[in-house]
Amino acid sequence: MSKKESVPKYPSQVDEMNAIDKIFSKTLKQRDNIIKRNSKADRDKIRTLDLKISICIKKRAKVTKGGYNDIPMNMWEWEPYFSIDKKLLPKTT
C-alpha cells in the first residue's frame, strides 16, 4: 500500500501520519548505514533504532484508518536486525 492510499482515521491526523513516516524513513536509513559499517560494534545503537522503528510502525497503525492493513509496504516488510522481545514489536513481525 502506498503512502497516498493510506488515510488517517481523522483529518486532523494527517500531519501526525506524515511525521511518523518521516521519522520512520530517517531512522531506517540511519540504521542501514550503521549496519553497513560494522554491525557487531554498534549492536546497542542498532537495537535502539529498531525499537524506535517498531514504535513508529505501531503508531502508524493506530493513526491509519485500516490499521495494520493500510500501513506502507516498507513498514510491513521491516524486521529487526537483532532479536527483540515480541512484546516490543509490531504485529507485522
MDAnalysis code that builds the backbone (N, CA, C; Angstrom):
import MDAnalysis as mda
import numpy as np

u = mda.Universe.empty(279, n_residues=93, atom_resindex=np.repeat(np.arange(93), 3), trajectory=True)
u.add_TopologyAttr("name", ["N", "CA", "C"] * 93)
u.add_TopologyAttr("resid", np.arange(1, 94))
u.add_TopologyAttr("resname", ["MET", "SER", "LYS", "LYS", "GLU", "SER", "VAL", "PRO", "LYS", "TYR", "PRO", "SER", "GLN", "VAL", "ASP", "GLU", "MET", "ASN", "ALA", "ILE", "ASP", "LYS", "ILE", "PHE", "SER", "LYS", "THR", "LEU", "LYS", "GLN", "ARG", "ASP", "ASN", "ILE", "ILE", "LYS", "ARG", "ASN", "SER", "LYS", "ALA", "ASP", "ARG", "ASP", "LYS", "ILE", "ARG", "THR", "LEU", "ASP", "LEU", "LYS", "ILE", "SER", "ILE", "CYS", "ILE", "LYS", "LYS", "ARG", "ALA", "LYS", "VAL", "THR", "LYS", "GLY", "GLY", "TYR", "ASN", "ASP", "ILE", "PRO", "MET", "ASN", "MET", "TRP", "GLU", "TRP", "GLU", "PRO", "TYR", "PHE", "SER", "ILE", "ASP", "LYS", "LYS", "LEU", "LEU", "PRO", "LYS", "THR", "THR"])
u.atoms.positions = np.array([
    [0.840, -1.162, 0.000],
    [0.000, 0.000, 0.000],
    [0.892, 1.234, 0.000],
    [0.628, 2.137, -0.845],
    [1.468, 3.332, -0.910],
    [0.990, 4.377, 0.092],
    [1.830, 5.371, 0.282],
    [1.535, 6.436, 1.245],
    [0.232, 7.154, 0.910],
    [-0.034, 7.400, -0.369],
    [-1.180, 8.187, -0.777],
    [-2.498, 7.435, -0.568],
    [-2.447, 6.092, -0.560],
    [-3.652, 5.310, -0.376],
    [-4.040, 5.225, 1.097],
    [-3.080, 5.381, 1.996],
    [-3.361, 5.324, 3.424],
    [-4.073, 6.591, 3.856],
    [-5.133, 6.401, 4.614],
    [-5.940, 7.534, 5.064],
    [-5.981, 7.508, 6.592],
    [-5.759, 8.663, 7.232],
    [-5.850, 8.694, 8.697],
    [-7.308, 8.550, 9.149],
    [-7.490, 8.143, 10.404],
    [-8.838, 7.997, 10.947],
    [-9.576, 9.323, 10.960],
    [-8.861, 10.376, 11.292],
    [-9.449, 11.712, 11.364],
    [-8.599, 12.678, 10.540],
    [-9.213, 13.657, 9.895],
    [-8.461, 14.609, 9.063],
    [-7.361, 15.353, 9.829],
    [-7.548, 15.540, 11.108],
    [-6.558, 16.271, 11.902],
    [-5.268, 15.457, 12.109],
    [-5.279, 14.182, 11.755],
    [-4.116, 13.324, 11.971],
    [-3.190, 13.219, 10.756],
    [-3.459, 13.974, 9.707],
    [-2.623, 13.920, 8.504],
    [-1.191, 14.334, 8.820],
    [-1.017, 15.417, 9.554],
    [0.327, 15.886, 9.907],
    [1.059, 14.866, 10.765],
    [0.350, 14.257, 11.701],
    [0.957, 13.237, 12.562],
    [1.401, 12.028, 11.740],
    [0.569, 11.615, 10.794],
    [0.899, 10.476, 9.941],
    [2.131, 10.781, 9.091],
    [2.207, 11.973, 8.540],
    [3.366, 12.367, 7.732],
    [4.636, 12.432, 8.579],
    [4.510, 12.921, 9.811],
    [5.663, 12.988, 10.715],
    [6.162, 11.581, 11.062],
    [5.247, 10.664, 11.304],
    [5.622, 9.277, 11.605],
    [6.360, 8.667, 10.423],
    [5.856, 8.908, 9.210],
    [6.515, 8.379, 8.011],
    [7.923, 8.944, 7.851],
    [8.075, 10.232, 8.128],
    [9.378, 10.878, 8.004],
    [10.365, 10.316, 9.033],
    [9.920, 10.161, 10.274],
    [10.777, 9.605, 11.324],
    [11.161, 8.168, 10.990],
    [10.206, 7.392, 10.498],
    [10.472, 6.005, 10.122],
    [11.551, 5.931, 9.039],
    [11.393, 6.714, 7.988],
    [12.356, 6.687, 6.877],
    [13.751, 7.111, 7.330],
    [13.816, 8.182, 8.099],
    [15.097, 8.700, 8.587],
    [15.794, 7.675, 9.483],
    [15.052, 7.065, 10.389],
    [15.618, 6.081, 11.312],
    [16.062, 4.828, 10.571],
    [15.286, 4.408, 9.586],
    [15.637, 3.220, 8.807],
    [16.928, 3.444, 8.013],
    [17.079, 4.620, 7.416],
    [18.318, 4.937, 6.695],
    [19.511, 4.962, 7.637],
    [19.321, 5.563, 8.802],
    [20.389, 5.647, 9.802],
    [20.801, 4.238, 10.245],
    [19.833, 3.385, 10.491],
    [20.107, 2.007, 10.909],
    [20.847, 1.238, 9.816],
    [20.414, 1.387, 8.572],
    [21.065, 0.685, 7.462],
    [22.512, 1.132, 7.289],
    [22.774, 2.417, 7.494],
    [24.148, 2.920, 7.403],
    [25.033, 2.332, 8.497],
    [24.500, 2.215, 9.698],
    [25.273, 1.634, 10.802],
    [25.547, 0.155, 10.530],
    [24.554, -0.547, 10.003],
    [24.726, -1.975, 9.700],
    [25.796, -2.172, 8.638],
    [25.836, -1.310, 7.630],
    [26.839, -1.429, 6.568],
    [28.248, -1.212, 7.100],
    [28.395, -0.300, 8.061],
    [29.723, -0.024, 8.610],
    [30.232, -1.179, 9.451],
    [29.551, -1.450, 10.567],
    [30.003, -2.507, 11.467],
    [28.869, -2.858, 12.419],
    [28.181, -3.933, 12.133],
    [27.001, -4.280, 12.925],
    [27.343, -4.810, 14.315],
    [28.482, -5.459, 14.472],
    [28.829, -6.043, 15.771],
    [29.186, -4.967, 16.800],
    [29.921, -3.960, 16.381],
    [30.380, -2.922, 17.303],
    [29.241, -2.012, 17.771],
    [28.250, -1.807, 16.931],
    [27.163, -0.883, 17.241],
    [25.857, -1.606, 17.547],
    [25.939, -2.726, 18.194],
    [24.759, -3.546, 18.494],
    [23.698, -2.758, 19.270],
    [24.108, -2.024, 20.291],
    [23.150, -1.264, 21.097],
    [22.465, -0.164, 20.295],
    [23.222, 0.513, 19.436],
    [22.634, 1.568, 18.600],
    [21.595, 0.975, 17.656],
    [21.920, -0.165, 17.059],
    [21.006, -0.804, 16.118],
    [19.729, -1.248, 16.830],
    [19.876, -1.816, 18.008],
    [18.695, -2.245, 18.768],
    [17.835, -1.046, 19.164],
    [18.469, 0.056, 19.531],
    [17.734, 1.273, 19.877],
    [16.953, 1.786, 18.669],
    [17.594, 1.810, 17.511],
    [16.922, 2.272, 16.300],
    [15.800, 1.314, 15.899],
    [16.013, 0.017, 16.085],
    [14.957, -0.958, 15.794],
    [13.739, -0.740, 16.685],
    [13.966, -0.422, 17.946],
    [12.848, -0.139, 18.849],
    [12.104, 1.132, 18.426],
    [12.857, 2.128, 17.987],
    [12.245, 3.375, 17.513],
    [11.399, 3.113, 16.259],
    [11.919, 2.283, 15.365],
    [11.177, 1.914, 14.152],
    [9.905, 1.150, 14.529],
    [10.028, 0.257, 15.482],
    [8.878, -0.519, 15.946],
    [7.783, 0.396, 16.486],
    [8.166, 1.386, 17.252],
    [7.201, 2.340, 17.797],
    [6.528, 3.122, 16.667],
    [7.304, 3.504, 15.664],
    [6.733, 4.230, 14.518],
    [5.679, 3.386, 13.805],
    [5.953, 2.106, 13.617],
    [5.009, 1.224, 12.931],
    [3.725, 1.088, 13.758],
    [3.869, 0.914, 15.061],
    [2.694, 0.791, 15.927],
    [1.842, 2.060, 15.893],
    [2.508, 3.213, 15.974],
    [1.773, 4.477, 15.953],
    [1.097, 4.699, 14.604],
    [1.787, 4.318, 13.533],
    [1.227, 4.481, 12.183],
    [-0.023, 3.624, 12.033],
    [0.003, 2.414, 12.598],
    [-1.162, 1.535, 12.527],
    [-2.331, 2.109, 13.327],
    [-2.053, 2.774, 14.439],
    [-3.119, 3.375, 15.243],
    [-3.767, 4.563, 14.530],
    [-2.962, 5.316, 13.812],
    [-3.453, 6.530, 13.152],
    [-4.168, 6.197, 11.840],
    [-3.738, 5.163, 11.149],
    [-4.294, 4.814, 9.853],
    [-5.676, 4.200, 10.016],
    [-6.572, 4.548, 9.122],
    [-7.955, 4.098, 9.202],
    [-8.066, 2.566, 9.169],
    [-7.269, 1.909, 8.345],
    [-7.340, 0.455, 8.227],
    [-6.415, -0.286, 9.160],
    [-5.740, 0.406, 10.060],
    [-4.816, -0.229, 10.990],
    [-3.617, -0.824, 10.283],
    [-3.216, -2.032, 10.683],
    [-2.045, -2.671, 10.092],
    [-2.262, -3.020, 8.618],
    [-3.506, -3.132, 8.173],
    [-3.781, -3.467, 6.773],
    [-3.382, -2.347, 5.820],
    [-3.347, -1.120, 6.291],
    [-3.082, 0.022, 5.416],
    [-1.741, 0.713, 5.657],
    [-0.830, 0.074, 6.367],
    [0.483, 0.698, 6.527],
    [1.295, 0.463, 5.251],
    [2.275, 1.326, 4.972],
    [3.089, 1.166, 3.756],
    [3.847, -0.165, 3.749],
    [4.151, -0.651, 2.566],
    [4.793, -1.959, 2.399],
    [6.153, -2.031, 3.083],
    [6.927, -0.933, 3.063],
    [8.239, -0.973, 3.708],
    [8.114, -1.133, 5.220],
    [7.025, -0.660, 5.807],
    [6.790, -0.891, 7.236],
    [6.363, -2.336, 7.471],
    [5.558, -2.852, 6.564],
    [5.066, -4.213, 6.692],
    [6.212, -5.227, 6.592],
    [7.179, -4.965, 5.735],
    [8.273, -5.911, 5.485],
    [9.451, -5.759, 6.445],
    [9.466, -4.725, 7.265],
    [10.583, -4.479, 8.168],
    [10.703, -5.574, 9.221],
    [11.947, -5.940, 9.534],
    [12.239, -6.880, 10.619],
    [13.458, -6.365, 11.374],
    [13.521, -6.595, 12.688],
    [14.690, -6.140, 13.449],
    [15.943, -6.919, 13.055],
    [17.087, -6.271, 13.159],
    [18.362, -6.897, 12.790],
    [18.795, -7.906, 13.849],
    [18.666, -7.534, 15.109],
    [18.947, -8.435, 16.221],
    [17.618, -8.815, 16.877],
    [17.593, -9.919, 17.594],
    [16.344, -10.359, 18.212],
    [15.913, -9.391, 19.321],
    [14.608, -9.147, 19.357],
    [13.991, -8.267, 20.342],
    [12.750, -8.979, 20.859],
    [12.406, -8.747, 22.106],
    [11.229, -9.357, 22.714],
    [9.988, -9.075, 21.863],
    [9.187, -10.088, 21.618],
    [7.993, -9.967, 20.769],
    [7.000, -8.919, 21.278],
    [6.960, -8.679, 22.566],
    [6.037, -7.705, 23.141],
    [6.355, -6.282, 22.670],
    [7.605, -6.049, 22.301],
    [8.028, -4.714, 21.882],
    [7.888, -4.499, 20.374],
    [7.582, -5.567, 19.642],
    [7.498, -5.483, 18.190],
    [6.059, -5.304, 17.722],
    [5.878, -4.730, 16.518],
    [4.528, -4.612, 15.964],
    [4.013, -5.982, 15.533],
    [2.738, -6.084, 15.255],
    [2.121, -7.356, 14.890],
    [2.584, -7.874, 13.527],
    [3.258, -7.063, 12.757],
    [3.673, -7.465, 11.414],
    [4.862, -8.414, 11.422],
    [5.592, -8.500, 12.529],
    [6.777, -9.369, 12.567],
    [6.491, -10.681, 13.238],
])
